[in-house]
Amino acid sequence: MQEIERKFLLKDNSFKKEACDSFYIQQGYLNSHKERTTRIRITGEKAFITVKGKSSSSGLSRFEWEKIIPLAEAEELLKLCEPGQIEKQRFLVKFENHTFEVDEFYKDNEGLCIAEVELNSEKEEVSLPAWIGKEVTGDSKYYNSALINKPYTTW
């Protein structure tokens, strides 16, 4: 129930040529408080409810609990979410021993692309592809829950 990940901006979109899969994501937040968030996410025919805790001081890890829920229930819960939703295309890119999840955001967050890589520990070493740019791990303005309140296009 612990999520450990690093986040990065991108230098370019060459990751798309390396992607082994991609899918559309729609998500909203029942609660986007910085101490805890509750997210509803739909990816194709699957839906999830996720609770995340506050990030560690390094920004690398935080509590995460996620369960699959019926699609119809997720669609109803999205109607109860706080204003603003996240819409993005997620690309999966395998590089050496890791899979990078690259999110290309749409609508109010158009122009933003973020790559995330999940780790088994905060000290785990990870090689970075050439298209990886500045690290933004721990910078809360890049959290999806923050992007619904202050979208990228308003920065």
Backbone as JSON Lines, residues from 0, in Angstrom:
{"i":0,"aa":"M","n":[0.82,-1.2,0.0],"ca":[0.0,0.0,0.0],"c":[0.85,1.26,0.0]}
{"i":1,"aa":"Q","n":[2.09,1.1,-0.45],"ca":[3.0,2.22,-0.53],"c":[3.37,2.44,-2.0]}
{"i":2,"aa":"E","n":[3.17,3.66,-2.48],"ca":[3.56,4.02,-3.84],"c":[4.89,4.75,-3.75]}
{"i":3,"aa":"I","n":[5.87,4.27,-4.51],"ca":[7.17,4.92,-4.58],"c":[7.43,5.22,-6.05]}
{"i":4,"aa":"E","n":[7.53,6.5,-6.4],"ca":[7.71,6.85,-7.8],"c":[8.48,8.14,-7.96]}
{"i":5,"aa":"R","n":[9.1,8.29,-9.13],"ca":[9.76,9.53,-9.52],"c":[9.01,10.08,-10.73]}
{"i":6,"aa":"K","n":[8.95,11.42,-10.81],"ca":[8.24,12.1,-11.9],"c":[9.2,13.01,-12.65]}
{"i":7,"aa":"F","n":[8.97,13.1,-13.97],"ca":[9.84,13.9,-14.83],"c":[9.03,14.62,-15.9]}
{"i":8,"aa":"L","n":[9.52,15.78,-16.29],"ca":[9.04,16.42,-17.51],"c":[9.79,15.78,-18.67]}
{"i":9,"aa":"L","n":[9.38,16.1,-19.88],"ca":[9.99,15.48,-21.05],"c":[10.73,16.5,-21.9]}
{"i":10,"aa":"K","n":[11.76,16.04,-22.59],"ca":[12.5,16.9,-23.52],"c":[11.78,16.98,-24.86]}
{"i":11,"aa":"D","n":[11.11,15.88,-25.24],"ca":[10.41,15.83,-26.53],"c":[9.41,14.68,-26.49]}
{"i":12,"aa":"N","n":[8.75,14.42,-27.59],"ca":[7.73,13.36,-27.62],"c":[8.22,12.09,-28.33]}
{"i":13,"aa":"S","n":[9.53,11.89,-28.38],"ca":[10.06,10.69,-29.03],"c":[9.68,9.41,-28.29]}
{"i":14,"aa":"F","n":[9.2,9.53,-27.05],"ca":[8.75,8.37,-26.29],"c":[7.64,7.62,-27.02]}
{"i":15,"aa":"K","n":[6.86,8.35,-27.83],"ca":[5.71,7.72,-28.5],"c":[6.14,6.6,-29.43]}
{"i":16,"aa":"K","n":[7.31,6.74,-30.04],"ca":[7.82,5.68,-30.93],"c":[8.21,4.43,-30.16]}
{"i":17,"aa":"E","n":[8.47,4.58,-28.87],"ca":[8.92,3.47,-28.04],"c":[7.79,2.84,-27.22]}
{"i":18,"aa":"A","n":[6.6,3.45,-27.25],"ca":[5.49,2.98,-26.41],"c":[5.01,1.6,-26.86]}
{"i":19,"aa":"C","n":[4.77,0.73,-25.89],"ca":[4.26,-0.6,-26.18],"c":[2.74,-0.66,-26.03]}
{"i":20,"aa":"D","n":[2.14,0.37,-25.41],"ca":[0.69,0.42,-25.23],"c":[0.3,1.85,-24.88]}
{"i":21,"aa":"S","n":[-0.97,2.18,-25.1],"ca":[-1.5,3.46,-24.64],"c":[-2.99,3.34,-24.45]}
{"i":22,"aa":"F","n":[-3.54,4.18,-23.57],"ca":[-4.97,4.18,-23.3],"c":[-5.38,5.53,-22.73]}
{"i":23,"aa":"Y","n":[-6.67,5.83,-22.9],"ca":[-7.26,7.09,-22.45],"c":[-7.7,6.97,-21.0]}
{"i":24,"aa":"I","n":[-7.49,8.03,-20.21],"ca":[-7.88,8.08,-18.81],"c":[-8.72,9.32,-18.55]}
{"i":25,"aa":"Q","n":[-9.81,9.12,-17.84],"ca":[-10.64,10.22,-17.34],"c":[-10.71,10.05,-15.83]}
{"i":26,"aa":"Q","n":[-10.47,11.14,-15.1],"ca":[-10.53,11.02,-13.64],"c":[-10.98,12.31,-12.99]}
{"i":27,"aa":"G","n":[-11.6,12.13,-11.83],"ca":[-12.03,13.24,-11.01],"c":[-11.7,12.95,-9.56]}
{"i":28,"aa":"Y","n":[-11.86,13.97,-8.73],"ca":[-11.5,13.84,-7.32],"c":[-12.7,14.13,-6.43]}
{"i":29,"aa":"L","n":[-13.03,13.15,-5.6],"ca":[-14.03,13.36,-4.57],"c":[-13.45,14.25,-3.48]}
{"i":30,"aa":"N","n":[-12.13,14.15,-3.3],"ca":[-11.42,14.96,-2.32],"c":[-10.0,15.2,-2.83]}
{"i":31,"aa":"S","n":[-9.59,16.46,-2.9],"ca":[-8.24,16.78,-3.39],"c":[-7.39,17.49,-2.34]}
{"i":32,"aa":"H","n":[-7.7,17.26,-1.07],"ca":[-6.94,17.86,0.03],"c":[-5.5,17.36,-0.03]}
{"i":33,"aa":"K","n":[-4.52,18.23,0.26],"ca":[-3.12,17.84,0.14],"c":[-2.71,16.74,1.11]}
{"i":34,"aa":"E","n":[-3.43,16.55,2.19],"ca":[-3.12,15.49,3.16],"c":[-3.63,14.13,2.7]}
{"i":35,"aa":"R","n":[-4.71,14.14,1.87],"ca":[-5.32,12.9,1.39],"c":[-6.19,13.2,0.18]}
{"i":36,"aa":"T","n":[-6.14,12.33,-0.81],"ca":[-6.99,12.5,-1.99],"c":[-7.78,11.22,-2.21]}
{"i":37,"aa":"T","n":[-8.96,11.4,-2.79],"ca":[-9.78,10.27,-3.21],"c":[-10.14,10.49,-4.66]}
{"i":38,"aa":"R","n":[-9.68,9.58,-5.5],"ca":[-9.8,9.72,-6.95],"c":[-10.71,8.64,-7.52]}
{"i":39,"aa":"I","n":[-11.47,9.03,-8.55],"ca":[-12.25,8.1,-9.36],"c":[-11.61,8.13,-10.74]}
{"i":40,"aa":"R","n":[-11.29,6.95,-11.29],"ca":[-10.63,6.9,-12.59],"c":[-11.3,5.86,-13.48]}
{"i":41,"aa":"I","n":[-11.48,6.25,-14.73],"ca":[-12.0,5.33,-15.75],"c":[-10.94,5.2,-16.84]}
{"i":42,"aa":"T","n":[-10.59,3.94,-17.13],"ca":[-9.66,3.64,-18.23],"c":[-10.34,2.58,-19.09]}
{"i":43,"aa":"G","n":[-10.89,3.0,-20.21],"ca":[-11.62,2.05,-21.06],"c":[-12.83,1.51,-20.35]}
{"i":44,"aa":"E","n":[-12.89,0.2,-20.18],"ca":[-14.02,-0.45,-19.52],"c":[-13.74,-0.76,-18.06]}
{"i":45,"aa":"K","n":[-12.61,-0.28,-17.53],"ca":[-12.26,-0.51,-16.13],"c":[-12.37,0.79,-15.36]}
{"i":46,"aa":"A","n":[-12.72,0.66,-14.07],"ca":[-12.84,1.84,-13.22],"c":[-12.24,1.53,-11.85]}
{"i":47,"aa":"F","n":[-11.73,2.59,-11.21],"ca":[-11.02,2.43,-9.94],"c":[-11.38,3.56,-8.99]}
{"i":48,"aa":"I","n":[-11.32,3.26,-7.71],"ca":[-11.33,4.28,-6.67],"c":[-9.98,4.17,-5.96]}
{"i":49,"aa":"T","n":[-9.34,5.32,-5.76],"ca":[-7.99,5.33,-5.19],"c":[-7.92,6.38,-4.09]}
{"i":50,"aa":"V","n":[-7.32,6.0,-2.98],"ca":[-7.06,6.92,-1.88],"c":[-5.54,7.04,-1.76]}
{"i":51,"aa":"K","n":[-5.07,8.3,-1.74],"ca":[-3.63,8.54,-1.58],"c":[-3.41,9.44,-0.38]}
{"i":52,"aa":"G","n":[-2.33,9.17,0.34],"ca":[-1.96,9.99,1.48],"c":[-0.97,11.07,1.1]}
{"i":53,"aa":"K","n":[-0.53,11.8,2.09],"ca":[0.45,12.86,1.9],"c":[1.8,12.25,1.53]}
{"i":54,"aa":"S","n":[2.53,12.93,0.67],"ca":[3.85,12.46,0.25],"c":[4.86,12.57,1.39]}
{"i":55,"aa":"S","n":[5.86,11.7,1.34],"ca":[6.98,11.78,2.28],"c":[7.74,13.08,2.04]}
{"i":56,"aa":"S","n":[8.66,13.4,2.94],"ca":[9.41,14.65,2.79],"c":[10.22,14.68,1.5]}
{"i":57,"aa":"S","n":[10.64,13.53,1.0],"ca":[11.39,13.48,-0.26],"c":[10.48,13.59,-1.48]}
{"i":58,"aa":"G","n":[9.17,13.36,-1.27],"ca":[8.22,13.37,-2.38],"c":[8.19,12.07,-3.15]}
{"i":59,"aa":"L","n":[9.01,11.1,-2.76],"ca":[9.12,9.84,-3.49],"c":[8.02,8.84,-3.15]}
{"i":60,"aa":"S","n":[7.53,8.85,-1.92],"ca":[6.59,7.8,-1.54],"c":[5.38,8.37,-0.79]}
{"i":61,"aa":"R","n":[4.3,7.59,-0.88],"ca":[3.09,7.92,-0.13],"c":[2.17,6.7,-0.11]}
{"i":62,"aa":"F","n":[1.25,6.74,0.86],"ca":[0.26,5.69,0.98],"c":[-0.64,5.7,-0.25]}
{"i":63,"aa":"E","n":[-0.95,4.52,-0.77],"ca":[-1.89,4.41,-1.88],"c":[-2.72,3.14,-1.72]}
{"i":64,"aa":"W","n":[-4.01,3.29,-1.8],"ca":[-4.96,2.17,-1.73],"c":[-5.87,2.3,-2.95]}
{"i":65,"aa":"E","n":[-6.01,1.21,-3.71],"ca":[-6.81,1.27,-4.94],"c":[-7.63,0.0,-5.08]}
{"i":66,"aa":"K","n":[-8.89,0.17,-5.52],"ca":[-9.79,-0.96,-5.75],"c":[-10.51,-0.76,-7.08]}
{"i":67,"aa":"I","n":[-10.75,-1.87,-7.78],"ca":[-11.58,-1.84,-8.98],"c":[-13.03,-1.7,-8.55]}
{"i":68,"aa":"I","n":[-13.78,-0.85,-9.24],"ca":[-15.21,-0.68,-8.97],"c":[-15.97,-0.82,-10.29]}
{"i":69,"aa":"P","n":[-17.26,-1.1,-10.23],"ca":[-18.05,-1.2,-11.46],"c":[-18.03,0.12,-12.24]}
{"i":70,"aa":"L","n":[-17.95,0.01,-13.56],"ca":[-17.89,1.18,-14.43],"c":[-19.09,2.11,-14.21]}
{"i":71,"aa":"A","n":[-20.28,1.55,-14.09],"ca":[-21.48,2.38,-13.89],"c":[-21.39,3.18,-12.59]}
{"i":72,"aa":"E","n":[-20.83,2.58,-11.55],"ca":[-20.67,3.3,-10.28],"c":[-19.65,4.42,-10.42]}
{"i":73,"aa":"A","n":[-18.57,4.16,-11.15],"ca":[-17.56,5.2,-11.36],"c":[-18.15,6.38,-12.13]}
{"i":74,"aa":"E","n":[-18.97,6.1,-13.13],"ca":[-19.6,7.17,-13.9],"c":[-20.49,8.03,-13.02]}
{"i":75,"aa":"E","n":[-21.21,7.4,-12.09],"ca":[-22.05,8.16,-11.16],"c":[-21.19,8.94,-10.16]}
{"i":76,"aa":"L","n":[-20.12,8.34,-9.67],"ca":[-19.24,9.03,-8.72],"c":[-18.55,10.22,-9.36]}
{"i":77,"aa":"L","n":[-18.22,10.14,-10.64],"ca":[-17.6,11.28,-11.32],"c":[-18.51,12.51,-11.28]}
{"i":78,"aa":"K","n":[-19.81,12.29,-11.25],"ca":[-20.76,13.4,-11.17],"c":[-20.71,14.11,-9.82]}
{"i":79,"aa":"L","n":[-20.21,13.42,-8.79],"ca":[-20.1,13.98,-7.45],"c":[-18.75,14.63,-7.18]}
{"i":80,"aa":"C","n":[-17.83,14.47,-8.1],"ca":[-16.46,14.96,-7.89],"c":[-16.39,16.48,-7.87]}
{"i":81,"aa":"E","n":[-15.3,16.96,-7.3],"ca":[-15.0,18.39,-7.29],"c":[-14.96,18.9,-8.74]}
{"i":82,"aa":"P","n":[-15.16,20.19,-8.95],"ca":[-15.09,20.73,-10.31],"c":[-13.74,20.46,-10.95]}
{"i":83,"aa":"G","n":[-13.78,20.22,-12.26],"ca":[-12.56,19.96,-13.01],"c":[-12.28,18.47,-13.07]}
{"i":84,"aa":"Q","n":[-11.84,18.02,-14.22],"ca":[-11.45,16.63,-14.39],"c":[-10.14,16.57,-15.15]}
{"i":85,"aa":"I","n":[-9.46,15.48,-14.98],"ca":[-8.22,15.21,-15.7],"c":[-8.55,14.28,-16.86]}
{"i":86,"aa":"E","n":[-8.1,14.66,-18.04],"ca":[-8.21,13.79,-19.22],"c":[-6.83,13.71,-19.83]}
{"i":87,"aa":"K","n":[-6.41,12.46,-20.09],"ca":[-5.05,12.26,-20.59],"c":[-4.94,10.93,-21.32]}
{"i":88,"aa":"Q","n":[-3.92,10.84,-22.14],"ca":[-3.55,9.59,-22.78],"c":[-2.32,9.09,-22.05]}
{"i":89,"aa":"R","n":[-2.35,7.83,-21.63],"ca":[-1.19,7.24,-20.96],"c":[-0.48,6.29,-21.92]}
{"i":90,"aa":"F","n":[0.83,6.48,-22.02],"ca":[1.68,5.64,-22.84],"c":[2.58,4.82,-21.92]}
{"i":91,"aa":"L","n":[2.71,3.54,-22.19],"ca":[3.6,2.68,-21.43],"c":[4.86,2.44,-22.26]}
{"i":92,"aa":"V","n":[6.0,2.79,-21.66],"ca":[7.28,2.67,-22.36],"c":[8.24,1.85,-21.49]}
{"i":93,"aa":"K","n":[8.65,0.71,-22.01],"ca":[9.6,-0.13,-21.3],"c":[11.01,0.34,-21.62]}
{"i":94,"aa":"F","n":[11.8,0.55,-20.56],"ca":[13.18,0.97,-20.74],"c":[14.03,0.25,-19.7]}
{"i":95,"aa":"E","n":[14.92,-0.57,-20.18],"ca":[15.76,-1.41,-19.32],"c":[14.85,-2.2,-18.36]}
{"i":96,"aa":"N","n":[15.01,-2.04,-17.05],"ca":[14.24,-2.86,-16.09],"c":[12.97,-2.2,-15.58]}
{"i":97,"aa":"H","n":[12.56,-1.11,-16.18],"ca":[11.39,-0.37,-15.68],"c":[10.4,-0.06,-16.81]}
{"i":98,"aa":"T","n":[9.17,0.2,-16.41],"ca":[8.15,0.69,-17.34],"c":[7.81,2.12,-16.94]}
{"i":99,"aa":"F","n":[8.01,3.05,-17.85],"ca":[7.67,4.45,-17.63],"c":[6.23,4.66,-18.09]}
{"i":100,"aa":"E","n":[5.44,5.33,-17.26],"ca":[4.08,5.72,-17.62],"c":[4.14,7.19,-17.99]}
{"i":101,"aa":"V","n":[3.87,7.49,-19.25],"ca":[3.95,8.87,-19.73],"c":[2.54,9.36,-20.0]}
{"i":102,"aa":"D","n":[2.15,10.44,-19.31],"ca":[0.82,11.01,-19.46],"c":[0.88,12.28,-20.3]}
{"i":103,"aa":"E","n":[0.11,12.28,-21.38],"ca":[-0.06,13.46,-22.23],"c":[-1.44,14.03,-21.9]}
{"i":104,"aa":"F","n":[-1.47,15.2,-21.29],"ca":[-2.71,15.78,-20.78],"c":[-3.46,16.55,-21.85]}
{"i":105,"aa":"Y","n":[-4.78,16.63,-21.68],"ca":[-5.66,17.33,-22.6],"c":[-6.45,18.42,-21.88]}
{"i":106,"aa":"K","n":[-7.24,19.14,-22.66],"ca":[-8.14,20.21,-22.19],"c":[-7.39,21.25,-21.39]}
{"i":107,"aa":"D","n":[-7.78,21.5,-20.12],"ca":[-7.16,22.57,-19.33],"c":[-5.69,22.34,-19.01]}
{"i":108,"aa":"N","n":[-5.22,21.13,-19.24],"ca":[-3.81,20.81,-18.99],"c":[-3.05,20.48,-20.28]}
{"i":109,"aa":"E","n":[-3.63,20.91,-21.4],"ca":[-3.02,20.7,-22.72],"c":[-1.59,21.22,-22.73]}
{"i":110,"aa":"G","n":[-0.7,20.44,-23.31],"ca":[0.7,20.84,-23.41],"c":[1.59,20.25,-22.33]}
{"i":111,"aa":"L","n":[0.99,19.66,-21.32],"ca":[1.77,19.06,-20.23],"c":[1.94,17.56,-20.49]}
{"i":112,"aa":"C","n":[3.17,17.1,-20.37],"ca":[3.49,15.67,-20.43],"c":[4.38,15.35,-19.24]}
{"i":113,"aa":"I","n":[4.02,14.3,-18.52],"ca":[4.78,13.88,-17.34],"c":[5.05,12.38,-17.44]}
{"i":114,"aa":"A","n":[6.28,12.0,-17.16],"ca":[6.66,10.58,-17.1],"c":[6.84,10.2,-15.64]}
{"i":115,"aa":"E","n":[6.31,9.04,-15.28],"ca":[6.46,8.51,-13.93],"c":[7.07,7.11,-14.04]}
{"i":116,"aa":"V","n":[7.88,6.78,-13.05],"ca":[8.42,5.42,-12.97],"c":[8.28,4.96,-11.52]}
{"i":117,"aa":"E","n":[7.65,3.81,-11.34],"ca":[7.46,3.25,-10.0],"c":[8.69,2.44,-9.61]}
{"i":118,"aa":"L","n":[9.04,2.56,-8.33],"ca":[10.21,1.89,-7.79],"c":[9.83,0.96,-6.66]}
{"i":119,"aa":"N","n":[10.73,0.05,-6.33],"ca":[10.51,-0.87,-5.21],"c":[11.0,-0.29,-3.89]}
{"i":120,"aa":"S","n":[11.91,0.69,-3.96],"ca":[12.4,1.37,-2.77],"c":[12.85,2.77,-3.16]}
{"i":121,"aa":"E","n":[12.95,3.64,-2.18],"ca":[13.38,5.01,-2.46],"c":[14.83,5.08,-2.92]}
{"i":122,"aa":"K","n":[15.62,4.04,-2.63],"ca":[17.05,4.04,-2.99],"c":[17.31,3.3,-4.29]}
{"i":123,"aa":"E","n":[16.27,2.76,-4.92],"ca":[16.44,2.01,-6.16],"c":[16.99,2.9,-7.27]}
{"i":124,"aa":"E","n":[17.99,2.4,-7.97],"ca":[18.58,3.11,-9.1],"c":[17.71,2.88,-10.34]}
{"i":125,"aa":"V","n":[17.6,3.89,-11.18],"ca":[16.84,3.76,-12.42],"c":[17.58,4.5,-13.53]}
{"i":126,"aa":"S","n":[17.74,3.84,-14.66],"ca":[18.33,4.49,-15.83],"c":[17.24,5.27,-16.53]}
{"i":127,"aa":"L","n":[17.6,6.42,-17.07],"ca":[16.61,7.3,-17.69],"c":[16.78,7.33,-19.21]}
{"i":128,"aa":"P","n":[15.67,7.22,-19.94],"ca":[15.73,7.35,-21.39],"c":[16.16,8.76,-21.8]}
{"i":129,"aa":"A","n":[16.62,8.92,-23.02],"ca":[17.11,10.21,-23.53],"c":[16.03,11.28,-23.54]}
{"i":130,"aa":"W","n":[14.74,10.9,-23.64],"ca":[13.66,11.88,-23.74],"c":[13.2,12.41,-22.38]}
{"i":131,"aa":"I","n":[13.79,11.92,-21.31],"ca":[13.46,12.4,-19.96],"c":[14.13,13.74,-19.73]}
{"i":132,"aa":"G","n":[13.36,14.68,-19.16],"ca":[13.89,16.01,-18.86],"c":[14.01,16.23,-17.36]}
{"i":133,"aa":"K","n":[13.62,17.4,-16.92],"ca":[13.75,17.83,-15.53],"c":[12.93,16.94,-14.59]}
{"i":134,"aa":"E","n":[13.53,16.58,-13.46],"ca":[12.8,15.81,-12.45],"c":[11.9,16.76,-11.64]}
{"i":135,"aa":"V","n":[10.64,16.35,-11.44],"ca":[9.68,17.14,-10.68],"c":[9.08,16.33,-9.52]}
{"i":136,"aa":"T","n":[9.75,15.26,-9.13],"ca":[9.31,14.46,-7.99],"c":[9.14,15.36,-6.78]}
{"i":137,"aa":"G","n":[7.99,15.26,-6.12],"ca":[7.74,16.04,-4.91],"c":[7.22,17.44,-5.16]}
{"i":138,"aa":"D","n":[7.21,17.9,-6.41],"ca":[6.66,19.23,-6.72],"c":[5.15,19.09,-6.87]}
{"i":139,"aa":"S","n":[4.43,19.49,-5.86],"ca":[2.99,19.22,-5.77],"c":[2.17,19.87,-6.88]}
{"i":140,"aa":"K","n":[2.69,20.89,-7.55],"ca":[1.9,21.51,-8.62],"c":[1.7,20.55,-9.79]}
{"i":141,"aa":"Y","n":[2.54,19.49,-9.87],"ca":[2.41,18.5,-10.94],"c":[1.53,17.31,-10.54]}
{"i":142,"aa":"Y","n":[1.02,17.3,-9.31],"ca":[0.1,16.23,-8.91],"c":[-1.21,16.42,-9.67]}
{"i":143,"aa":"N","n":[-1.8,15.33,-10.11],"ca":[-3.08,15.42,-10.83],"c":[-4.13,16.12,-9.98]}
{"i":144,"aa":"S","n":[-4.13,15.87,-8.67],"ca":[-5.12,16.49,-7.79],"c":[-4.93,18.01,-7.72]}
{"i":145,"aa":"A","n":[-3.72,18.5,-7.94],"ca":[-3.47,19.94,-7.98],"c":[-3.84,20.52,-9.34]}
{"i":146,"aa":"L","n":[-3.68,19.72,-10.39],"ca":[-3.97,20.2,-11.74],"c":[-5.45,20.45,-11.99]}
{"i":147,"aa":"I","n":[-6.33,19.86,-11.18],"ca":[-7.75,20.17,-11.35],"c":[-8.08,21.56,-10.79]}
{"i":148,"aa":"N","n":[-7.33,22.0,-9.78],"ca":[-7.57,23.3,-9.16],"c":[-6.77,24.42,-9.82]}
{"i":149,"aa":"K","n":[-5.59,24.1,-10.32],"ca":[-4.75,25.08,-11.01],"c":[-4.16,24.41,-12.25]}
{"i":150,"aa":"P","n":[-4.96,24.38,-13.33],"ca":[-4.54,23.69,-14.56],"c":[-3.28,24.31,-15.18]}
{"i":151,"aa":"Y","n":[-2.55,23.47,-15.88],"ca":[-1.29,23.84,-16.52],"c":[-1.44,25.06,-17.43]}
{"i":152,"aa":"T","n":[-2.56,25.18,-18.15],"ca":[-2.74,26.28,-19.09],"c":[-2.88,27.64,-18.39]}
{"i":153,"aa":"T","n":[-3.03,27.64,-17.04],"ca":[-3.16,28.91,-16.3],"c":[-1.85,29.34,-15.66]}
{"i":154,"aa":"W","n":[-0.79,28.54,-15.81],"ca":[0.49,28.87,-15.18],"c":[1.14,30.04,-15.87]}
